[in-house]
């Protein structure tokens, strides 16, 4: 048994969870925040048999694509100075960070 922990962008969350449920993989979603942009993301927990790991990883890869987006950084002014806007920069968002963990024991009550 494996636990697949996937950290995904909120823009990809519903497509991912819908695809996992359609493939008969129950998931639990935890709302999280992090990364360079400090935007919302989600941590998706999926318990699977060893034989299903590759299938779930393909679903994650297909539903959580990276894409480019422009963001408007703000420069923090020094004490007594005002912040000012800097030109927008292009950053990569989306994709997934995935951990596959061994599960020693699983119980359902």
Buried (B, 14 or more C-beta within 10 A) or exposed (E): EBBBBBBBBBBBBEBBBEBBEEEEBEBEBEEEEEBEBEEBBBBBBBBBEEEBBEEBBEBBEEBBBEEEBEEEEEEEEEEEEEEEEEEEEEBEBBBBEBEBEEEEEEEEE
